[in-house]
Amino acid sequence: MKRIAWSLALAALSSTSLAAQETPMAADVPDVARIEISPASVETSVGDTVRLTATAYGPDGEAMEVPIRWLTSYEIGTIDSTGAFVAFGAGERTIIAMAGDTTAAVPVTVAPLPPSELELDLPAMSVTATSWLPLDAVATNKLGRIVFDAETEWSSSDPAVVEIVGGYLVARKPGTATVTASAGEASATGGITVTAEPEGAIALASPESPIETGDVHDLEPTIGGRPLPAGTFPRFTVTGPDGRVYPDGEFVAEAPGTYLVVAEYGGRAASAPIEVLARSHDRKFELVGHLGVPNAHTADLWVAGEATYLGTFGDNSLRVYDVSDPALPVLTDSVTVDARRINDVMANADEGFAIMTREGASDRKNGFVVLDIGDPLHPEIAGEFTETVSGGVHTTWIVGDLVYATHNGTGDMRIIDVSDPENAKEVGHFTLDKENRVLHDIFIKDGIAYLSYWDDGLVILDLGGAGKGGTPTEPTLVSRVYYPEGNTHMSWRWKNYVFVGDEIFPENWSMDRPIEARGYIHVFDVSDLELPVEVAKFEVPEAGAHNFWINDDEEVLYIAYYQAGLRALDVSGELRGDLYAQGRQIDYYMTEAQEGVVLPNTTFTGTVMTQDGLIYTVDFNSGLWVHKLVPVGDRPIS
């Protein structure tokens, strides 16, 4: 048990990786000397519920009747106001009880559930003889969540036809066989048909000139001068510093050097030499302007013409700045509401309104506020909506007069018509059919919604643009995609890719000290919306990604990368592999300052947005930054 400042309690409540319920502020609670939690430790399994109790004692040693706030990490579960902890993620964390500014904590260990179902995930079920087919299967537990670390064993009913060699299925001769995958008590089978191997020499195509790291080269494998027949998978090997060939015959290198790719098929072989140069860039960040916000942490921003709106953390106001001269932003106004955090702000300048979210209202009526931005530099409150989102709105997305809002209380998406701001009304919603769901963010483009559903991954919905029967107020599910790291925090659709960020906060993080977050950017190919495929990643070592932005007509992804600052990523061409290792990072800028800030000399880059060639960024500690990306000639980027 320890006493801490209320700022830590607020930080714990506000961190997107913590689960809590609303209780009164510290000032509303009598002085508490200590708290005792029972049981003193928790050991349970995913899907189970454990009830905890907490007793507060005053300075005189007597038990007190005071409100208790419970906190724990979303990574392992949720806990409600009664102390009921529901485990839904494996790991070791703590459960915290808080009364006033006094806390106590107990350790909690959640064991994973074993696989209950297994599904084969093979590139093809009909292959040509002598093919090498990579093996894969998807294991899920009884809650329907993927078990990523399941140990899978494979076997074949007829090794003379289909043999299991390492992580491959090797087609030995024409015929049929059944392959079986087993993980614990779960198993799955599939029939494999092997057809005759095609005749002719195998050949590969080398690039006509050197390529750069990160460039994807199609080896165009052929047999007998013709493209590979369906179900034909040569065995590829690569010699060189750090490169790989994918089953579809595409090569990418993550380090410069000389490579030799060899394809083997049916006793025949072909090779392709490839020269790879280090990726080069000729642009860098140039600072245009900076404005510290010394009396509040800065949570979010939105730029609308000459106005920039900043949300705040641990404060109750939206700040408005004139950025007509981006080198010298000027505070013009503020909007004060009943809240502890204005986490998200978004404007629809064409319709003349903006939305600011509310979390931590004293009356527990959170929701969002509609602003009239007829005068962008002096917005006025035009209405609010709390009816079905009183548990708090973390983020929103606007399409016309419709606001798509996350609801902290239920973990679902609410669709609100704000055409009449004083009488806003809910006109639709979407709920994921999962217990303990956490919806963190919404992105919408071309009638398709991309929902960041934390440990339930990325959820893609049809709002009328995917041809799956959905409408703007009656969404239909298109697909879902998971990945082992979980903590799906934000997504952004660009061309045939969806960039997805995960956010992993350190336990018991305090906003009064530097952040040590983790998490990175996943890249999914959504050429087939029903079958998203993860093809690449961008991961800055020892740091955590947060929000990001990309323009339709620009091949640069701008990332607010928490303690790693503002990053610019080259996303030109096809994306595969480790984009950081490939040198696709164009430049970076550490958004830290010494004076006029909340926490000096500390980078905590939270949000980024572009407008008219300028890059606007907010840092949690140091306020608003404005940059542009300018040509500098060839130079190495570390």
ROBA-909563 format. One record per residue (C-alpha): x, y, z. Coordinates in nm, 2 decimals. Example, Ala and Ser with C-alpha at 12.3 -4.5 7.8 and 13.67 -1.06 7.14 Angstrom:
2
       xx       yy       zz
     1.23    -0.45     0.78
     1.37    -0.11     0.71
END
This chain:
638
       xx       yy       zz
     0.00     0.00     0.00
     0.12     0.35    -0.08
     0.00     0.71    -0.10
     0.03     0.88    -0.43
    -0.07     1.20    -0.59
    -0.41     1.22    -0.76
    -0.22     1.27    -1.09
    -0.12     0.91    -1.09
    -0.48     0.80    -1.03
    -0.59     1.01    -1.31
    -0.32     0.87    -1.53
    -0.42     0.52    -1.45
    -0.78     0.59    -1.52
    -0.70     0.77    -1.85
    -0.45     0.52    -1.99
    -0.60     0.33    -2.27
    -0.45     0.01    -2.14
    -0.63     0.03    -1.80
    -0.98    -0.09    -1.71
    -1.17     0.10    -1.44
    -1.51     0.23    -1.34
    -1.61     0.59    -1.24
    -1.61     0.69    -0.88
    -1.58     1.03    -0.71
    -1.27     1.25    -0.73
    -1.01     1.24    -0.45
    -1.14     1.57    -0.30
    -1.48     1.40    -0.24
    -1.33     1.12    -0.03
    -1.23     1.15     0.35
    -0.87     1.10     0.44
    -0.77     0.73     0.41
    -0.46     0.60     0.58
    -0.45     0.25     0.42
    -0.64     0.00     0.22
    -0.65    -0.38     0.26
    -0.74    -0.60    -0.04
    -0.87    -0.96    -0.01
    -0.75    -1.19    -0.15
    -0.38    -1.08    -0.12
    -0.31    -1.23    -0.47
    -0.51    -1.36    -0.76
    -0.44    -1.67    -0.97
    -0.70    -1.75    -1.23
    -0.76    -1.85    -1.59
    -0.89    -1.67    -1.89
    -1.27    -1.65    -1.88
    -1.30    -1.69    -1.50
    -1.43    -1.43    -1.26
    -1.28    -1.35    -0.92
    -1.44    -1.12    -0.67
    -1.22    -0.90    -0.46
    -1.30    -0.68    -0.16
    -1.12    -0.38    -0.03
    -1.14    -0.22     0.32
    -1.03     0.14     0.38
    -0.90     0.25     0.72
    -0.88     0.60     0.86
    -0.59     0.75     1.06
    -0.75     0.61     1.38
    -0.73     0.25     1.24
    -1.10     0.22     1.21
    -1.26     0.08     0.90
    -1.43     0.35     0.68
    -1.73     0.35     0.44
    -1.58     0.52     0.14
    -1.61     0.47    -0.24
    -1.35     0.24    -0.38
    -1.21     0.27    -0.74
    -1.08    -0.05    -0.89
    -0.82    -0.05    -1.17
    -0.64    -0.32    -1.37
    -0.49    -0.36    -1.71
    -0.71    -0.42    -2.02
    -0.44    -0.67    -2.13
    -0.56    -0.92    -1.88
    -0.92    -0.83    -1.79
    -1.17    -0.58    -1.64
    -1.29    -0.51    -1.29
    -1.62    -0.34    -1.20
    -1.73    -0.12    -0.91
    -1.81    -0.43    -0.70
    -1.46    -0.57    -0.73
    -1.56    -0.84    -0.97
    -1.25    -0.92    -1.19
    -1.31    -1.09    -1.52
    -1.00    -1.24    -1.68
    -0.98    -1.24    -2.06
    -0.60    -1.22    -2.13
    -0.31    -1.42    -2.01
    -0.03    -1.25    -1.82
     0.09    -1.11    -1.49
    -0.03    -0.76    -1.38
    -0.17    -0.60    -1.07
    -0.52    -0.50    -0.95
    -0.53    -0.16    -0.77
    -0.79    -0.04    -0.52
    -0.81     0.34    -0.47
    -0.98     0.55    -0.21
    -0.91     0.92    -0.24
    -0.54     0.95    -0.31
    -0.45     0.63    -0.13
    -0.40     0.30    -0.31
    -0.32    -0.07    -0.25
    -0.23    -0.33    -0.51
    -0.23    -0.71    -0.53
    -0.06    -0.92    -0.80
    -0.28    -1.11    -1.05
    -0.17    -1.40    -1.27
    -0.40    -1.52    -1.55
    -0.32    -1.85    -1.71
    -0.41    -1.90    -2.08
    -0.68    -2.12    -2.20
    -0.58    -2.42    -2.42
    -0.69    -2.45    -2.78
    -1.05    -2.59    -2.81
    -1.07    -2.57    -3.19
    -0.82    -2.59    -3.48
    -0.86    -2.48    -3.84
    -0.62    -2.55    -4.12
    -0.48    -2.25    -4.30
    -0.30    -2.38    -4.61
    -0.23    -2.18    -4.93
    -0.39    -2.47    -5.13
    -0.55    -2.81    -5.09
    -0.45    -2.93    -5.44
    -0.08    -2.91    -5.53
     0.15    -3.04    -5.79
     0.40    -3.31    -5.71
     0.74    -3.20    -5.57
     0.58    -2.88    -5.43
     0.68    -2.75    -5.08
     0.38    -2.60    -4.91
     0.41    -2.40    -4.59
     0.20    -2.54    -4.31
    -0.02    -2.33    -4.08
    -0.32    -2.37    -3.86
    -0.53    -2.13    -3.65
    -0.61    -2.24    -3.29
    -0.89    -2.08    -3.09
    -0.99    -2.12    -2.72
    -1.34    -2.17    -2.59
    -1.40    -1.79    -2.58
    -1.33    -1.77    -2.96
    -1.00    -1.59    -2.92
    -0.69    -1.71    -3.12
    -0.42    -1.90    -2.93
    -0.11    -1.77    -3.11
     0.15    -1.97    -2.93
    -0.02    -2.31    -2.97
     0.22    -2.59    -3.03
     0.09    -2.77    -3.34
     0.19    -3.12    -3.45
     0.14    -3.24    -3.80
     0.10    -3.59    -3.96
     0.01    -3.74    -4.29
    -0.20    -4.05    -4.36
     0.03    -4.14    -4.65
     0.39    -4.00    -4.63
     0.46    -4.15    -4.97
     0.22    -3.90    -5.12
     0.24    -3.62    -4.87
     0.53    -3.59    -4.63
     0.57    -3.35    -4.34
     0.92    -3.20    -4.34
     0.98    -2.93    -4.08
     0.72    -2.66    -4.13
     0.64    -2.78    -4.48
     0.41    -3.02    -4.66
     0.61    -3.19    -4.93
     0.41    -3.34    -5.22
     0.60    -3.65    -5.32
     0.38    -3.81    -5.59
     0.03    -3.79    -5.74
    -0.24    -3.92    -5.52
    -0.45    -3.82    -5.21
    -0.37    -3.81    -4.84
    -0.51    -3.66    -4.53
    -0.31    -3.42    -4.32
    -0.39    -3.38    -3.95
    -0.29    -3.09    -3.72
    -0.31    -3.13    -3.34
    -0.27    -2.88    -3.06
    -0.35    -3.02    -2.72
    -0.69    -3.18    -2.75
    -0.79    -2.98    -3.05
    -0.74    -3.12    -3.40
    -0.82    -3.06    -3.77
    -0.79    -3.26    -4.08
    -0.79    -3.18    -4.45
    -0.77    -3.38    -4.77
    -0.47    -3.30    -5.00
    -0.48    -3.39    -5.37
    -0.14    -3.42    -5.55
    -0.14    -3.39    -5.92
     0.14    -3.46    -6.17
     0.43    -3.21    -6.17
     0.45    -2.99    -6.48
     0.73    -3.05    -6.73
     1.00    -2.81    -6.84
     1.28    -2.61    -6.69
     1.23    -2.38    -6.41
     1.35    -2.02    -6.45
     1.36    -1.70    -6.23
     1.40    -1.34    -6.34
     1.67    -1.11    -6.19
     1.61    -0.74    -6.18
     1.77    -0.55    -6.47
     1.95    -0.31    -6.23
     2.03    -0.30    -5.86
     1.73    -0.25    -5.63
     1.71    -0.09    -5.29
     1.63    -0.24    -4.95
     1.26    -0.26    -4.91
     1.19    -0.28    -5.29
     0.98    -0.59    -5.37
     1.11    -0.78    -5.67
     0.89    -1.04    -5.85
     1.11    -1.33    -5.95
     0.84    -1.43    -6.20
     0.91    -1.81    -6.16
     0.82    -2.01    -6.47
     0.83    -2.38    -6.57
     0.87    -2.46    -6.94
     0.84    -2.09    -7.01
     0.50    -2.07    -6.86
     0.38    -1.92    -6.53
     0.36    -2.17    -6.25
     0.04    -2.38    -6.25
    -0.20    -2.33    -5.96
    -0.09    -2.53    -5.66
     0.28    -2.53    -5.76
     0.52    -2.42    -5.48
     0.90    -2.44    -5.55
     1.13    -2.45    -5.26
     1.32    -2.12    -5.24
     1.65    -2.06    -5.06
     1.83    -1.72    -5.02
     2.20    -1.65    -4.96
     2.30    -1.30    -4.86
     2.29    -1.06    -4.57
     1.92    -1.05    -4.49
     1.66    -1.13    -4.75
     1.37    -1.36    -4.81
     1.14    -1.50    -5.08
     0.77    -1.54    -5.02
     0.57    -1.84    -5.15
     0.43    -1.63    -5.43
     0.79    -1.57    -5.56
     0.84    -1.21    -5.44
     1.18    -1.11    -5.30
     1.27    -0.83    -5.05
     1.59    -0.75    -4.87
     1.63    -0.57    -4.54
     2.00    -0.52    -4.57
     2.22    -0.42    -4.87
     2.45    -0.67    -5.04
     2.47    -0.94    -5.30
     2.20    -1.21    -5.29
     2.15    -1.54    -5.47
     1.80    -1.68    -5.49
     1.76    -2.05    -5.58
     1.43    -2.22    -5.66
     1.42    -2.60    -5.65
     1.14    -2.80    -5.80
     1.13    -3.17    -5.90
     1.50    -3.21    -5.92
     1.53    -2.90    -6.13
     1.68    -2.57    -6.01
     1.71    -2.21    -6.12
     1.89    -1.92    -5.97
     1.87    -1.54    -5.97
     2.15    -1.30    -5.86
     2.02    -0.97    -5.71
     2.22    -0.67    -5.61
     2.07    -0.46    -5.33
     2.17    -0.11    -5.23
     2.09     0.07    -4.91
     1.77     0.27    -4.93
     1.83     0.64    -4.97
     1.62     0.95    -4.89
     1.64     1.31    -4.98
     1.40     1.48    -4.74
     1.41     1.58    -4.37
     1.19     1.75    -4.11
     1.22     2.12    -4.08
     1.07     2.29    -3.77
     0.83     2.57    -3.86
     0.68     2.65    -3.52
     0.63     2.54    -3.16
     0.40     2.65    -2.88
     0.42     2.50    -2.53
     0.11     2.44    -2.33
     0.26     2.47    -1.98
    -0.06     2.43    -1.77
    -0.21     2.12    -1.93
    -0.11     1.79    -2.09
    -0.20     1.80    -2.46
    -0.41     1.50    -2.57
    -0.52     1.55    -2.93
    -0.55     1.80    -3.22
    -0.75     1.88    -3.53
    -0.66     2.14    -3.79
    -0.94     2.31    -3.97
    -0.81     2.59    -4.20
    -0.65     2.86    -3.98
    -0.78     2.71    -3.66
    -0.62     2.43    -3.46
    -0.81     2.26    -3.18
    -0.62     2.09    -2.90
    -0.77     1.84    -2.65
    -0.63     1.82    -2.30
    -0.56     1.55    -2.05
    -0.62     1.61    -1.68
    -0.80     1.93    -1.77
    -1.15     2.03    -1.88
    -1.10     2.25    -2.18
    -1.05     2.25    -2.55
    -0.79     2.50    -2.66
    -0.83     2.70    -2.99
    -0.52     2.84    -3.17
    -0.49     3.06    -3.48
    -0.23     2.90    -3.71
    -0.26     3.14    -4.00
     0.11     3.20    -3.92
     0.22     2.84    -3.84
     0.55     2.97    -3.70
     0.36     3.17    -3.43
     0.04     2.99    -3.32
    -0.18     3.22    -3.11
    -0.44     3.11    -2.85
    -0.77     3.27    -2.94
    -1.03     3.09    -2.73
    -1.11     2.78    -2.52
    -1.42     2.57    -2.45
    -1.47     2.45    -2.10
    -1.68     2.15    -2.01
    -1.74     1.91    -1.72
    -1.47     1.65    -1.79
    -1.12     1.53    -1.68
    -1.01     1.46    -2.04
    -1.08     1.59    -2.39
    -0.92     1.30    -2.56
    -1.05     1.35    -2.91
    -1.16     1.63    -3.13
    -1.26     1.62    -3.50
    -1.41     1.89    -3.72
    -1.64     1.88    -4.03
    -1.56     2.22    -4.17
    -1.80     2.18    -4.46
    -2.09     2.12    -4.22
    -1.97     2.39    -3.98
    -1.94     2.17    -3.67
    -1.68     1.99    -3.46
    -1.70     1.71    -3.20
    -1.51     1.71    -2.87
    -1.53     1.40    -2.65
    -1.57     1.39    -2.28
    -1.43     1.14    -2.02
    -1.44     1.16    -1.64
    -1.74     1.40    -1.60
    -1.82     1.47    -1.24
    -2.19     1.38    -1.30
    -2.08     1.06    -1.49
    -2.26     1.20    -1.80
    -1.98     1.19    -2.05
    -2.05     1.15    -2.42
    -1.95     1.43    -2.65
    -2.01     1.79    -2.72
    -2.11     1.94    -3.06
    -1.94     2.27    -3.14
    -2.06     2.53    -3.38
    -1.74     2.64    -3.58
    -1.91     2.90    -3.80
    -1.63     3.12    -3.65
    -1.35     2.86    -3.64
    -1.14     3.06    -3.40
    -1.42     3.10    -3.15
    -1.63     2.79    -3.14
    -1.95     2.77    -2.94
    -2.13     2.48    -2.78
    -2.43     2.39    -2.99
    -2.54     2.07    -2.82
    -2.43     1.75    -2.65
    -2.51     1.39    -2.66
    -2.49     1.16    -2.35
    -2.79     0.94    -2.37
    -2.63     0.61    -2.48
    -2.27     0.71    -2.43
    -2.26     0.83    -2.07
    -1.98     0.58    -1.99
    -1.74     0.80    -2.19
    -1.64     0.85    -2.55
    -1.27     0.79    -2.63
    -1.27     0.87    -3.01
    -1.52     0.96    -3.29
    -1.53     0.98    -3.66
    -1.76     1.21    -3.86
    -1.93     1.13    -4.19
    -2.17     1.41    -4.30
    -2.41     1.47    -4.00
    -2.33     1.13    -3.85
    -2.10     1.08    -3.56
    -1.95     0.73    -3.51
    -1.85     0.71    -3.14
    -1.67     0.46    -2.93
    -1.85     0.39    -2.60
    -1.62     0.30    -2.31
    -1.90     0.16    -2.10
    -2.02    -0.11    -2.34
    -1.73    -0.14    -2.59
    -1.95    -0.08    -2.89
    -1.99     0.18    -3.16
    -2.28     0.42    -3.14
    -2.40     0.61    -3.45
    -2.54     0.96    -3.37
    -2.73     1.20    -3.60
    -2.62     1.55    -3.50
    -2.80     1.74    -3.79
    -3.00     1.91    -3.51
    -2.72     1.95    -3.24
    -2.97     2.04    -2.96
    -3.16     1.72    -3.03
    -2.89     1.47    -3.14
    -3.02     1.11    -3.15
    -2.88     0.77    -3.19
    -2.97     0.61    -3.52
    -2.77     0.29    -3.52
    -2.50     0.09    -3.35
    -2.26    -0.20    -3.38
    -2.16    -0.45    -3.11
    -1.90    -0.72    -3.14
    -2.04    -1.05    -3.01
    -1.76    -1.09    -2.76
    -1.74    -1.06    -2.38
    -1.51    -0.80    -2.23
    -1.48    -0.61    -2.55
    -1.29    -0.29    -2.57
    -1.35    -0.06    -2.87
    -1.07     0.20    -2.89
    -1.09     0.38    -3.22
    -1.29     0.42    -3.55
    -1.17     0.51    -3.90
    -1.41     0.54    -4.19
    -1.33     0.57    -4.56
    -1.54     0.52    -4.88
    -1.83     0.36    -4.69
    -1.61     0.11    -4.50
    -1.54     0.13    -4.12
    -1.23     0.00    -3.96
    -1.27    -0.06    -3.58
    -0.98    -0.11    -3.35
    -1.11    -0.36    -3.10
    -0.81    -0.40    -2.87
    -0.75    -0.77    -2.81
    -1.02    -0.86    -3.05
    -0.82    -0.71    -3.33
    -0.93    -0.51    -3.64
    -1.30    -0.53    -3.73
    -1.40    -0.43    -4.08
    -1.76    -0.32    -4.14
    -1.96    -0.24    -4.45
    -2.14     0.10    -4.43
    -2.24     0.08    -4.79
    -1.91     0.09    -4.96
    -1.81    -0.28    -4.95
    -2.11    -0.43    -5.12
    -2.20    -0.65    -4.82
    -2.55    -0.51    -4.75
    -2.45    -0.25    -4.49
    -2.57     0.11    -4.47
    -2.44     0.41    -4.28
    -2.68     0.34    -3.99
    -2.69    -0.05    -4.02
    -2.33    -0.18    -4.05
    -2.26    -0.53    -4.15
    -1.95    -0.73    -4.06
    -1.71    -0.79    -4.34
    -1.41    -0.95    -4.16
    -1.19    -0.95    -3.85
    -0.82    -0.99    -3.82
    -0.61    -1.07    -3.51
    -0.25    -1.06    -3.43
    -0.05    -1.19    -3.13
     0.04    -0.85    -2.98
    -0.33    -0.75    -2.94
    -0.39    -0.40    -2.80
    -0.53    -0.29    -3.14
    -0.53     0.09    -3.10
    -0.58     0.26    -3.43
    -0.61     0.19    -3.80
    -0.59     0.39    -4.13
    -0.69     0.27    -4.48
    -0.46     0.38    -4.77
    -0.48     0.23    -5.11
    -0.49    -0.15    -5.07
    -0.33    -0.14    -4.72
    -0.46    -0.08    -4.37
    -0.20     0.04    -4.12
    -0.29    -0.08    -3.77
    -0.11     0.03    -3.45
    -0.10    -0.14    -3.12
    -0.05     0.05    -2.79
     0.11    -0.12    -2.49
     0.14     0.10    -2.18
     0.37     0.02    -1.89
     0.18    -0.09    -1.58
     0.12     0.19    -1.33
     0.24     0.46    -1.57
     0.23     0.81    -1.43
     0.19     1.11    -1.65
     0.44     1.29    -1.43
     0.74     1.09    -1.56
     0.87     0.98    -1.90
     0.66     0.72    -2.09
     0.80     0.37    -2.17
     0.54     0.25    -2.41
     0.57    -0.03    -2.67
     0.37    -0.13    -2.98
     0.43    -0.09    -3.35
     0.26    -0.05    -3.69
     0.12    -0.36    -3.86
     0.05    -0.34    -4.24
    -0.23    -0.55    -4.38
    -0.31    -0.60    -4.74
    -0.69    -0.57    -4.79
    -0.71    -0.63    -5.16
    -0.96    -0.89    -5.05
    -1.15    -0.72    -4.76
    -1.28    -1.06    -4.65
    -0.92    -1.20    -4.62
    -0.68    -0.93    -4.48
    -0.32    -1.05    -4.48
    -0.04    -0.90    -4.27
     0.25    -0.83    -4.50
     0.48    -0.58    -4.32
     0.55    -0.40    -4.00
     0.73    -0.08    -3.88
     0.87    -0.11    -3.53
     1.11     0.14    -3.37
     1.30    -0.05    -3.11
     1.22     0.02    -2.74
     0.93     0.26    -2.82
     0.55     0.27    -2.87
     0.35     0.39    -3.17
     0.04     0.60    -3.11
    -0.16     0.79    -3.38
    -0.06     0.83    -3.74
    -0.18     1.00    -4.06
    -0.13     0.96    -4.44
    -0.26     1.17    -4.72
    -0.42     1.00    -5.02
    -0.19     1.17    -5.27
     0.14     1.13    -5.07
     0.35     0.82    -5.01
     0.45     0.91    -4.65
     0.30     0.78    -4.33
     0.35     1.02    -4.04
     0.36     0.85    -3.70
     0.34     1.01    -3.36
     0.56     0.75    -3.19
     0.54     0.84    -2.82
     0.90     0.84    -2.68
     1.05     0.80    -3.03
     0.90     1.13    -3.15
     0.76     1.22    -3.49
     0.85     0.97    -3.77
     0.81     0.99    -4.14
     0.79     0.65    -4.32
     0.83     0.59    -4.70
     0.54     0.37    -4.80
     0.60     0.39    -5.18
     0.56     0.08    -5.39
     0.47    -0.26    -5.25
     0.52    -0.32    -4.88
     0.66    -0.64    -4.74
     0.87    -0.73    -4.44
     1.04    -0.52    -4.17
     1.01    -0.16    -4.29
     1.23    -0.02    -4.02
     1.51    -0.26    -4.10
     1.48    -0.18    -4.47
     1.56     0.18    -4.40
     1.22     0.31    -4.51
     1.22     0.57    -4.23
     1.27     0.91    -4.40
     1.34     1.12    -4.09
     1.24     1.17    -3.73
     1.21     1.46    -3.48
     1.21     1.44    -3.10
     0.93     1.67    -2.98
     1.08     1.78    -2.65
     1.15     2.13    -2.51
     1.31     2.27    -2.20
     1.09     2.57    -2.12
     0.71     2.64    -2.12
     0.61     2.28    -2.10
     0.46     2.04    -1.85
     0.75     1.80    -1.83
     1.08     1.93    -1.98
     1.32     1.75    -2.20
     1.09     1.45    -2.25
     0.94     1.33    -2.57
     0.58     1.20    -2.57
     0.45     1.25    -2.92
     0.08     1.17    -2.93
    -0.10     1.29    -3.24
    -0.02     1.40    -3.59
    -0.22     1.55    -3.88
    -0.12     1.73    -4.20
    -0.27     2.02    -4.39
    -0.14     2.22    -4.69
     0.20     2.06    -4.67
     0.25     2.12    -4.30
     0.27     1.85    -4.04
     0.10     1.94    -3.71
     0.19     1.73    -3.40
     0.10     1.75    -3.04
     0.33     1.62    -2.76
     0.17     1.52    -2.43
     0.42     1.73    -2.24
     0.54     2.01    -2.48
     0.23     2.11    -2.67
     0.19     2.20    -3.04
     0.46     2.15    -3.31
     0.46     2.24    -3.68
     0.70     2.09    -3.93
     0.74     2.04    -4.30
     0.93     1.78    -4.50
     1.19     1.95    -4.72
     1.44     1.83    -4.97
     1.80     1.81    -4.85
     1.99     1.58    -5.10
     2.11     1.23    -5.03
     2.21     1.17    -4.68
     2.20     0.87    -4.44
     1.92     0.85    -4.18
     2.00     0.68    -3.85
END
